[in-house]
Every structure is written in C-alpha cells, then in structure tokens.
Amino acid sequence: MLNPTYFLDGLVTNNETIVREIYRESFQNVVSFVLKNKGYQEDAEDVFQKALLQIAVRYKKEKFEIKNTFESYLFVVCRNLWRRELNKQKNKVTIEGLSELKDDKDDIALSLLEQKRWELFNDCLEQISENCKQILKHYFAKIPYAKIAEQLNYNSENVVRQRVFKCKSKLKDLVNKDKRFSSLTRL
C-alpha cells in the first residue's frame, strides 16, 4: 500500500502516471456507487473529476494528512459530492423558459467544507472508546435498539438508548472542543 502523499503530490504536479493509477484503482468503485444511487456513467465521471480537482486544490493550498488509504479518502469525497448533487436535483424547481446560471465556486466551497466536517467527525470518533464506536456505528446505520441490544449483549433497549445518548454526548463534546470546529460552522 502506497503512502497517500504519493497520490496527493502526483495530483498536484499532474503526474500522468499517478493520475492513471488513481483512475485504475478507484474509478470503478465510484462508478458502481453512482450507478447504484440514481446516477449514470457520465455523472460518475463528473463526480470523480470534481473530487480529484477538489483534493488537488486543497492539498496545494494547505497540506493535509490522509489517515487511511488514498482510495478510501477519494471515495468519501466522491460519495459526498454525489449526495450533494442528488440533494440539489431534489430541490430544483423547473420554471418554463427561466434558467439561472449557478456559480460552481459556491458548490466547491460547500463540498470542501463538508469534507472538512467529515474529517473532524472521524477524528473525534477515533478518540472515543471502542464500545462507543460500536454502539454509534450501529446507531448511525439505523439498526433498531432491540437489535443493537441483541448484537452487543445489552440487557434491554433502554440500556442501549442510554449508551447511545452518552456516546453521542461524548462525541459532540469532542467535536465542539476541537479548535477546527468554529471555522467549520459556516461558509
């Protein structure tokens, strides 16, 4: 497994070999995700390109560290961009004969802000106990409390509710205390 900095540097310098390697390793997963989520091949291509551009611009501006693999980081960026696109499409209102041109700068800025929020959330999630991580993983996956109690060997749903509340509170406190939080609250 290569160091994520290898890919980041390759993107910034527009190294053709590295960019091809990124496409070879990561593009098909993004295509599969977009196709499974109401998209087309062209949508996946657009999202992938936007993600690469966003990552390159951000890395050029502020060197950041990727804690997992580059492929998983890129996939999360693409997933967030595609979800944002789906939400935009859902909220579009069509008026015959009227069309407003939208500046992509706002969309890129919002996408970058969302990515930084996601990173903050994951960093804070890593700081809580293993037990809390498990409970919240199940909770965020929308698994019913009864099923969580059964899977994690808790006595009742009420115990699970209490643990979820405490773990969410711990996570929220960590996020709020992080020095990055105040800069990520608004665009």
Backbone hydrogen bonds in HBPLUS format (Angstrom, degrees):
<---DONOR---> <-ACCEPTOR-->    atom                        ^
c    i                          cat <-CA-CA->   ^        H-A-AA   ^      H-
h    n   atom  resd res      DA  || num        DHA   H-A  angle D-A-AA Bond
n    s   type  num  typ     dist DA aas  dist angle  dist       angle   num
A0006-TYR N   A0003-ASN O   2.96 MM   3  5.60 144.9  2.08 119.6 128.1     1
A0007-PHE N   A0004-PRO O   3.09 MM   3  5.41 120.9  2.46 103.2 115.9     2
A0008-LEU N   A0004-PRO O   3.00 MM   4  6.33 161.9  2.03 152.5 158.2     3
A0009-ASP N   A0005-THR O   2.82 MM   4  5.87 171.3  1.83 152.7 155.0     4
A0010-GLY N   A0006-TYR O   3.08 MM   4  6.15 150.1  2.17 134.4 143.3     5
A0011-LEU N   A0007-PHE O   2.85 MM   4  6.11 149.3  1.95 148.6 156.2     6
A0012-VAL N   A0008-LEU O   3.03 MM   4  6.29 167.3  2.05 153.6 156.3     7
A0013-THR N   A0009-ASP O   2.97 MM   4  6.13 157.5  2.02 149.4 155.3     8
A0015-ASN N   A0010-GLY O   2.84 MM   5  4.90 157.2  1.89 146.9 151.7     9
A0014-ASN N   A0011-LEU O   3.08 MM   3  4.87 150.5  2.17  97.6 106.6    10
A0019-VAL N   A0015-ASN O   2.92 MM   4  6.17 165.2  1.94 161.6 166.5    11
A0020-ARG N   A0016-GLU O   2.96 MM   4  6.09 158.5  2.01 146.1 151.8    12
A0021-GLU N   A0017-THR O   3.00 MM   4  6.23 150.6  2.09 140.3 148.9    13
A0022-ILE N   A0018-ILE O   2.87 MM   4  6.19 151.1  1.96 149.5 157.4    14
A0023-TYR N   A0019-VAL O   2.99 MM   4  6.32 160.7  2.03 149.4 154.0    15
A0024-ARG N   A0020-ARG O   2.82 MM   4  6.07 163.6  1.85 151.6 156.6    16
A0025-GLU N   A0021-GLU O   2.89 MM   4  6.03 157.5  1.94 149.5 154.9    17
A0026-SER N   A0022-ILE O   2.88 MM   4  5.78 153.3  1.95 151.7 158.4    18
A0027-PHE N   A0023-TYR O   3.03 MM   4  4.87 152.3  2.11 125.4 133.3    19
A0030-VAL N   A0027-PHE O   3.06 MM   3  5.26 119.2  2.45 101.0 115.9    20
A0031-VAL N   A0027-PHE O   2.95 MM   4  6.27 159.6  1.99 156.3 162.7    21
A0032-SER N   A0028-GLN O   2.94 MM   4  6.15 164.5  1.96 149.6 153.3    22
A0033-PHE N   A0029-ASN O   3.02 MM   4  6.21 159.4  2.06 143.3 149.0    23
A0034-VAL N   A0030-VAL O   2.92 MM   4  6.13 169.6  1.93 157.8 159.9    24
A0035-LEU N   A0031-VAL O   2.89 MM   4  6.02 167.5  1.91 156.8 160.6    25
A0036-LYS N   A0032-SER O   3.00 MM   4  6.12 152.3  2.08 145.8 153.0    26
A0037-ASN N   A0034-VAL O   3.03 MM   3  5.01 142.3  2.17  97.8 109.4    27
A0039-GLY N   A0034-VAL O   2.90 MM   5  4.97 130.2  2.15 148.9 147.5    28
A0043-ASP N   A0040-TYR O   3.00 MM   3  5.16 120.2  2.37 100.8 116.0    29
A0044-ALA N   A0040-TYR O   3.08 MM   4  6.48 155.5  2.14 153.9 160.8    30
A0045-GLU N   A0041-GLN O   2.97 MM   4  6.33 154.8  2.03 150.6 157.9    31
A0046-ASP N   A0042-GLU O   2.97 MM   4  6.23 160.8  2.01 149.2 153.7    32
A0047-VAL N   A0043-ASP O   2.89 MM   4  6.10 167.2  1.90 155.0 158.4    33
A0048-PHE N   A0044-ALA O   2.88 MM   4  5.96 162.9  1.91 149.5 154.6    34
A0049-GLN N   A0045-GLU O   2.99 MM   4  6.16 163.4  2.02 148.6 153.1    35
A0050-LYS N   A0046-ASP O   2.90 MM   4  6.12 165.8  1.92 153.8 157.9    36
A0051-ALA N   A0047-VAL O   2.89 MM   4  6.04 158.0  1.93 149.3 155.6    37
A0052-LEU N   A0048-PHE O   2.96 MM   4  6.23 164.0  1.99 152.7 156.4    38
A0053-LEU N   A0049-GLN O   2.94 MM   4  6.15 163.6  1.97 152.5 157.4    39
A0054-GLN N   A0050-LYS O   2.79 MM   4  5.94 163.9  1.81 151.2 156.2    40
A0055-ILE N   A0051-ALA O   2.88 MM   4  6.05 166.2  1.90 154.6 157.9    41
A0056-ALA N   A0052-LEU O   2.93 MM   4  6.06 164.7  1.96 148.7 153.3    42
A0057-VAL N   A0053-LEU O   2.88 MM   4  6.04 169.6  1.90 156.9 159.7    43
A0058-ARG N   A0054-GLN O   2.97 MM   4  6.06 163.5  2.00 147.8 153.0    44
A0059-TYR N   A0055-ILE O   2.86 MM   4  5.99 162.6  1.89 151.2 156.4    45
A0060-LYS N   A0056-ALA O   2.91 MM   4  6.02 152.7  1.98 147.3 154.9    46
A0061-LYS N   A0057-VAL O   3.01 MM   4  6.17 151.6  2.09 144.3 151.9    47
A0062-GLU N   A0058-ARG O   2.76 MM   4  5.89 173.3  1.77 160.2 162.3    48
A0073-TYR N   A0069-THR O   3.14 MM   4  6.38 159.6  2.19 146.6 152.4    49
A0074-LEU N   A0070-PHE O   2.83 MM   4  6.03 168.0  1.84 158.7 161.7    50
A0075-PHE N   A0071-GLU O   2.93 MM   4  6.09 155.2  2.00 143.6 150.8    51
A0076-VAL N   A0072-SER O   3.04 MM   4  6.27 156.3  2.10 146.0 151.2    52
A0077-VAL N   A0073-TYR O   3.03 MM   4  6.37 159.1  2.08 152.0 157.8    53
A0078-CYS N   A0074-LEU O   2.90 MM   4  6.16 163.3  1.93 153.2 157.8    54
A0079-ARG N   A0075-PHE O   2.76 MM   4  5.96 161.4  1.80 152.0 157.8    55
A0080-ASN N   A0076-VAL O   2.91 MM   4  6.08 163.1  1.94 149.8 153.9    56
A0081-LEU N   A0077-VAL O   2.95 MM   4  6.18 157.3  2.00 148.4 155.0    57
A0082-TRP N   A0078-CYS O   2.86 MM   4  6.08 159.9  1.90 153.4 158.8    58
A0083-ARG N   A0079-ARG O   2.93 MM   4  6.14 161.9  1.96 151.2 156.3    59
A0084-ARG N   A0080-ASN O   2.97 MM   4  6.11 154.8  2.03 143.8 150.9    60
A0085-GLU N   A0081-LEU O   2.93 MM   4  6.18 152.7  2.01 143.9 151.6    61
A0086-LEU N   A0082-TRP O   2.86 MM   4  6.18 157.5  1.91 152.4 158.2    62
A0087-ASN N   A0083-ARG O   2.95 MM   4  6.19 157.7  2.00 147.8 153.7    63
A0088-LYS N   A0084-ARG O   2.90 MM   4  6.17 150.4  1.99 145.9 154.4    64
A0089-GLN N   A0085-GLU O   2.96 MM   4  6.23 159.3  2.00 151.2 156.2    65
A0090-LYS N   A0086-LEU O   2.98 MM   4  6.19 150.7  2.06 144.9 153.0    66
A0091-ASN N   A0087-ASN O   3.11 MM   4  6.29 143.7  2.25 141.4 150.0    67
A0091-ASN N   A0088-LYS O   3.18 MM   3  5.22 124.8  2.50  94.6 108.2    68
A0092-LYS N   A0089-GLN O   3.36 MM   3  5.23 161.2  2.40  98.4 103.9    69
A0098-LEU N   A0095-ILE O   3.14 MM   3  5.61 167.6  2.15 132.7 134.9    70
A0108-ILE N   A0104-ASP O   2.89 MM   4  6.15 159.7  1.93 157.9 163.2    71
A0109-ALA N   A0105-LYS O   2.89 MM   4  6.08 160.3  1.93 149.3 155.1    72
A0110-LEU N   A0106-ASP O   2.86 MM   4  6.08 161.7  1.89 151.4 156.3    73
A0111-SER N   A0107-ASP O   2.92 MM   4  6.04 155.3  1.98 143.7 151.0    74
A0112-LEU N   A0108-ILE O   2.90 MM   4  6.11 155.5  1.96 148.7 155.0    75
A0113-LEU N   A0109-ALA O   2.91 MM   4  6.12 159.1  1.95 148.5 154.5    76
A0114-GLU N   A0110-LEU O   2.87 MM   4  6.06 158.5  1.92 147.5 153.5    77
A0115-GLN N   A0111-SER O   2.96 MM   4  6.20 151.8  2.04 143.2 150.8    78
A0116-LYS N   A0112-LEU O   2.95 MM   4  6.24 157.0  2.00 151.2 156.9    79
A0117-ARG N   A0113-LEU O   2.94 MM   4  6.20 152.7  2.02 148.0 155.9    80
A0118-TRP N   A0114-GLU O   2.96 MM   4  6.19 154.9  2.03 145.9 152.7    81
A0119-GLU N   A0115-GLN O   2.97 MM   4  6.27 153.4  2.04 146.1 153.1    82
A0120-LEU N   A0116-LYS O   2.95 MM   4  6.20 159.0  2.00 147.3 152.7    83
A0121-PHE N   A0117-ARG O   2.88 MM   4  6.11 166.1  1.90 154.0 157.7    84
A0122-ASN N   A0118-TRP O   2.94 MM   4  6.17 164.2  1.96 150.4 154.3    85
A0123-ASP N   A0119-GLU O   2.86 MM   4  6.04 158.2  1.91 150.6 156.8    86
A0124-CYS N   A0120-LEU O   2.97 MM   4  6.20 162.1  2.00 154.1 158.5    87
A0125-LEU N   A0121-PHE O   2.84 MM   4  6.04 150.9  1.92 147.3 156.6    88
A0126-GLU N   A0122-ASN O   3.05 MM   4  6.24 144.2  2.18 143.3 151.1    89
A0127-GLN N   A0124-CYS O   2.99 MM   3  5.20 145.7  2.11 103.8 114.2    90
A0128-ILE N   A0125-LEU O   3.40 MM   3  5.69 156.3  2.46 105.4 111.4    91
A0133-LYS N   A0129-SER O   2.97 MM   4  6.31 156.9  2.02 149.9 156.8    92
A0134-GLN N   A0130-GLU O   3.01 MM   4  6.29 158.0  2.06 149.6 154.4    93
A0135-ILE N   A0131-ASN O   3.00 MM   4  6.31 165.5  2.02 153.2 156.9    94
A0136-LEU N   A0132-CYS O   2.84 MM   4  5.98 173.0  1.85 157.3 159.5    95
A0137-LYS N   A0133-LYS O   2.83 MM   4  5.89 149.7  1.92 143.8 153.0    96
A0138-HIS N   A0134-GLN O   3.10 MM   4  6.35 160.2  2.14 148.9 152.8    97
A0139-TYR N   A0135-ILE O   2.84 MM   4  6.09 159.6  1.88 148.9 155.8    98
A0140-PHE N   A0136-LEU O   2.72 MM   4  5.81 170.6  1.73 154.6 156.3    99
A0141-ALA N   A0137-LYS O   3.14 MM   4  6.19 135.3  2.35 132.9 144.4   100
A0141-ALA N   A0138-HIS O   3.19 MM   3  5.06 127.0  2.49  91.7 105.8   101
A0143-ILE N   A0138-HIS O   3.15 MM   5  5.58 170.2  2.16 158.9 156.8   102
A0142-LYS N   A0139-TYR O   2.91 MM   3  5.13 153.6  1.98 110.1 115.2   103
A0147-LYS N   A0144-PRO O   3.02 MM   3  5.34 119.1  2.40 104.8 119.2   104
A0148-ILE N   A0144-PRO O   2.97 MM   4  6.35 154.4  2.04 153.0 161.3   105
A0149-ALA N   A0145-TYR O   2.86 MM   4  6.10 163.6  1.89 155.1 159.0   106
A0150-GLU N   A0146-ALA O   3.07 MM   4  6.30 154.2  2.14 141.5 148.4   107
A0151-GLN N   A0147-LYS O   2.83 MM   4  6.05 166.4  1.85 153.1 156.6   108
A0152-LEU N   A0148-ILE O   2.84 MM   4  5.86 160.8  1.87 156.6 160.9   109
A0154-TYR N   A0149-ALA O   2.81 MM   5  4.53 159.5  1.85 133.5 139.4   110
A0160-VAL N   A0156-SER O   3.31 MM   4  6.66 156.7  2.37 141.0 147.0   111
A0161-ARG N   A0157-GLU O   2.80 MM   4  6.15 158.1  1.84 154.4 161.0   112
A0162-GLN N   A0158-ASN O   2.96 MM   4  6.21 161.2  2.00 149.1 153.4   113
A0163-ARG N   A0159-VAL O   2.92 MM   4  6.20 159.9  1.97 149.6 155.3   114
A0164-VAL N   A0160-VAL O   2.79 MM   4  6.00 163.3  1.82 156.9 161.6   115
A0165-PHE N   A0161-ARG O   2.94 MM   4  6.14 164.4  1.97 149.9 154.1   116
A0166-LYS N   A0162-GLN O   2.94 MM   4  6.20 165.4  1.97 152.1 155.7   117
A0167-CYS N   A0163-ARG O   2.81 MM   4  5.94 165.5  1.84 154.8 159.3   118
A0168-LYS N   A0164-VAL O   2.82 MM   4  5.93 161.6  1.86 153.2 158.6   119
A0169-SER N   A0165-PHE O   2.94 MM   4  6.10 152.8  2.02 144.3 152.3   120
A0170-LYS N   A0166-LYS O   2.93 MM   4  6.22 155.9  1.99 147.4 153.6   121
A0171-LEU N   A0167-CYS O   2.96 MM   4  6.16 163.9  1.99 149.1 153.5   122
A0172-LYS N   A0168-LYS O   2.82 MM   4  5.97 161.2  1.85 149.2 154.9   123
A0173-ASP N   A0169-SER O   2.91 MM   4  6.09 159.9  1.95 149.3 154.4   124
A0174-LEU N   A0170-LYS O   3.02 MM   4  6.29 159.7  2.06 149.2 154.4   125
A0175-VAL N   A0171-LEU O   2.97 MM   4  6.24 159.4  2.02 152.1 157.8   126
A0176-ASN N   A0172-LYS O   2.88 MM   4  6.09 167.9  1.89 154.8 158.1   127
A0177-LYS N   A0173-ASP O   2.94 MM   4  6.05 147.2  2.05 147.0 155.4   128
A0178-ASP N   A0174-LEU O   3.15 MM   4  6.19 127.0  2.44 138.2 150.0   129
A0178-ASP N   A0175-VAL O   3.23 MM   3  5.32 142.9  2.38  99.7 110.1   130
A0181-PHE N   A0178-ASP O   3.08 MM   3  5.56 151.4  2.16 113.1 121.1   131
A0183-SER N   A0180-ARG O   3.18 MM   3  5.65 128.8  2.46 109.2 121.7   132
A0184-LEU N   A0181-PHE O   2.94 MM   3  5.20 149.8  2.03 108.8 118.6   133
